[in-house]
């Protein structure tokens, strides 16, 4: 895994899907004096979003994933963050075939058969194999993550702790099966 570059020597690329997370990431980077490069996922990210105005950007469809590295490298991106949702699967007949796509093809086809999490991991591995560090959105916008521990004056009871343990076990199983992103125990 490539180590994230420091702010002084890194340009951050934001691969933006739907929702408010990519907007929060871009706002945080800009507030920190950085000039992010945006890759807007066509049909997912809102190209008219005010936070994106003035940022260098490109719009790519999911079928153009093979062009991703070329754009990131051309923009001088040293680290990238994937933020926001991507609901649409690639349509095989629309894939833009090039050397980048051909390099990714075996890994992506195997990942598609194993679920969304594996596709995301394959994409991250591909980006990092090309010398670009992938960082989490929480590393750019630390306020996204709640502090660990009890956040109220009321402490969990023994029954609450049993529910928490059951929820953690269920969330782990759901994650391993790639069928969801969380669990609620009541």
C-alpha positions as CSV (number, residue, x, y, z in Angstrom):
1,X,0.0,0.0,0.0
2,X,1.3,3.5,-0.9
3,X,1.6,5.9,2.0
4,X,-0.4,9.0,1.7
5,X,1.6,12.0,0.7
6,X,1.7,15.1,2.9
7,X,-0.5,18.1,2.2
8,X,2.6,20.0,0.9
9,X,3.4,17.6,-1.8
10,X,0.1,15.9,-2.7
11,X,-2.8,16.9,-4.8
12,X,-5.9,15.0,-3.8
13,X,-8.2,13.5,-6.3
14,X,-11.8,13.1,-5.3
15,X,-13.7,10.3,-7.1
16,X,-17.2,11.7,-6.5
17,X,-20.4,9.7,-6.5
18,X,-23.8,10.7,-5.2
19,X,-24.7,12.2,-1.9
20,X,-23.3,14.8,0.4
21,X,-20.0,13.0,1.3
22,X,-18.0,14.1,-1.8
23,X,-19.3,17.6,-1.3
24,X,-18.1,17.6,2.3
25,X,-14.7,16.2,1.2
26,X,-14.3,18.9,-1.4
27,X,-15.3,21.7,0.9
28,X,-12.8,20.5,3.6
29,X,-10.0,20.3,1.1
30,X,-10.7,23.7,-0.3
31,X,-11.0,25.2,3.3
32,X,-7.6,23.7,3.9
33,X,-6.2,25.6,0.9
34,X,-6.0,22.6,-1.4
35,X,-7.0,22.4,-5.0
36,X,-8.6,19.0,-5.5
37,X,-9.0,17.3,-8.8
38,X,-12.5,15.9,-9.2
39,X,-13.6,12.8,-11.1
40,X,-17.4,13.0,-11.2
41,X,-19.1,9.7,-11.8
42,X,-21.5,10.3,-14.6
43,X,-25.1,9.9,-13.5
44,X,-24.1,9.9,-9.8
45,X,-22.3,13.1,-8.9
46,X,-24.0,16.4,-9.4
47,X,-21.8,18.4,-11.8
48,X,-23.8,21.6,-10.9
49,X,-22.8,21.3,-7.2
50,X,-21.6,24.7,-6.0
51,X,-18.8,23.2,-4.0
52,X,-17.3,21.8,-7.2
53,X,-17.2,25.2,-9.0
54,X,-13.7,26.3,-9.9
55,X,-12.2,22.8,-9.4
56,X,-10.5,21.1,-12.3
57,X,-12.7,18.1,-13.1
58,X,-13.6,15.4,-15.5
59,X,-16.8,13.4,-15.8
60,X,-16.4,9.6,-16.4
61,X,-19.0,6.9,-16.7
62,X,-18.5,3.7,-14.9
63,X,-17.7,2.2,-18.3
64,X,-14.7,4.6,-18.6
65,X,-13.0,3.3,-15.4
66,X,-10.0,2.4,-17.6
67,X,-9.4,6.1,-18.2
68,X,-9.3,6.9,-14.4
69,X,-5.5,6.5,-13.9
70,X,-4.6,8.6,-16.9
71,X,-6.8,11.5,-15.7
72,X,-5.5,11.2,-12.1
73,X,-1.8,11.2,-13.2
74,X,-2.3,14.0,-15.7
75,X,-3.7,16.1,-12.9
76,X,-0.8,15.4,-10.6
77,X,-2.8,13.5,-8.1
78,X,-0.8,11.8,-5.4
79,X,-3.6,10.6,-3.3
80,X,-7.3,9.9,-4.0
81,X,-10.5,9.5,-2.0
82,X,-13.6,7.6,-3.1
83,X,-16.6,9.4,-1.8
84,X,-20.3,9.0,-2.4
85,X,-22.6,6.3,-3.9
86,X,-22.4,4.6,-7.2
87,X,-25.6,2.6,-7.8
88,X,-25.2,1.7,-11.5
89,X,-23.3,-1.3,-12.7
90,X,-21.3,-1.1,-15.9
91,X,-23.0,-2.1,-19.1
92,X,-20.6,-4.4,-20.9
93,X,-21.5,-3.2,-24.4
94,X,-20.7,0.4,-23.4
95,X,-17.3,-0.2,-21.9
96,X,-14.6,2.1,-23.4
97,X,-11.9,-0.4,-24.3
98,X,-8.3,0.9,-23.9
99,X,-5.1,-0.3,-22.4
100,X,-6.2,0.8,-18.9
101,X,-9.4,-1.2,-19.2
102,X,-7.6,-4.3,-20.4
103,X,-5.2,-4.1,-17.5
104,X,-8.1,-4.0,-15.0
105,X,-10.3,-6.5,-16.8
106,X,-9.4,-9.8,-15.1
107,X,-9.5,-8.3,-11.6
108,X,-12.8,-6.5,-12.3
109,X,-14.6,-9.5,-13.8
110,X,-13.6,-11.7,-10.8
111,X,-14.7,-8.9,-8.4
112,X,-18.1,-8.4,-10.1
113,X,-18.9,-12.1,-9.4
114,X,-18.0,-11.6,-5.8
115,X,-20.0,-8.5,-4.9
116,X,-19.7,-4.8,-4.6
117,X,-17.1,-4.8,-1.8
118,X,-14.8,-6.8,-4.0
119,X,-15.3,-4.4,-6.9
120,X,-14.4,-1.5,-4.6
121,X,-11.3,-3.3,-3.3
122,X,-10.2,-4.2,-6.8
123,X,-10.5,-0.5,-7.8
124,X,-8.6,0.6,-4.8
125,X,-5.8,-2.0,-5.5
126,X,-5.6,-0.8,-9.1
127,X,-5.3,2.9,-8.1
128,X,-2.6,2.1,-5.5
129,X,-0.8,-0.2,-7.9
130,X,-0.4,2.8,-10.1
131,X,1.4,4.8,-7.4
132,X,-1.6,6.8,-6.0
133,X,-2.4,6.4,-2.3
134,X,-6.1,5.9,-1.5
135,X,-7.2,7.5,1.7
136,X,-10.5,7.4,3.6
137,X,-12.9,10.4,3.6
138,X,-12.5,10.5,7.4
139,X,-8.8,11.2,7.0
140,X,-9.8,14.4,5.1
141,X,-12.9,15.3,7.1
142,X,-12.2,13.9,10.6
143,X,-15.5,15.4,11.9
144,X,-17.3,12.6,9.9
145,X,-16.4,10.1,12.6
146,X,-17.9,10.1,16.0
147,X,-15.5,9.7,18.9
148,X,-15.2,6.2,20.4
149,X,-17.1,5.4,23.5
150,X,-20.2,6.5,25.3
151,X,-21.4,9.9,24.0
152,X,-24.0,10.5,26.7
153,X,-24.1,10.6,30.5
154,X,-26.1,7.3,30.5
155,X,-23.9,4.2,30.5
156,X,-25.0,1.0,28.7
157,X,-26.6,-1.6,30.9
158,X,-25.6,-5.3,30.8
159,X,-28.5,-5.9,28.4
160,X,-27.4,-3.0,26.3
161,X,-23.8,-4.4,26.1
162,X,-25.3,-7.8,25.0
163,X,-27.2,-6.0,22.2
164,X,-24.1,-4.1,21.2
165,X,-22.1,-7.4,21.0
166,X,-24.9,-9.0,18.9
167,X,-25.0,-6.0,16.6
168,X,-21.2,-6.1,16.1
169,X,-21.3,-9.8,15.4
170,X,-24.2,-9.3,12.9
171,X,-22.4,-6.4,11.2
172,X,-19.3,-8.5,10.8
173,X,-21.2,-11.4,9.3
174,X,-23.1,-9.0,7.0
175,X,-19.8,-7.5,5.9
176,X,-18.2,-10.9,5.2
177,X,-21.2,-11.9,3.1
178,X,-21.2,-8.5,1.3
179,X,-25.0,-8.1,1.8
180,X,-25.1,-4.8,3.7
181,X,-23.2,-2.2,5.6
182,X,-24.5,-2.3,9.1
183,X,-26.8,-3.9,11.7
184,X,-29.1,-2.7,14.4
185,X,-29.8,-4.8,17.5
186,X,-32.7,-4.0,19.7
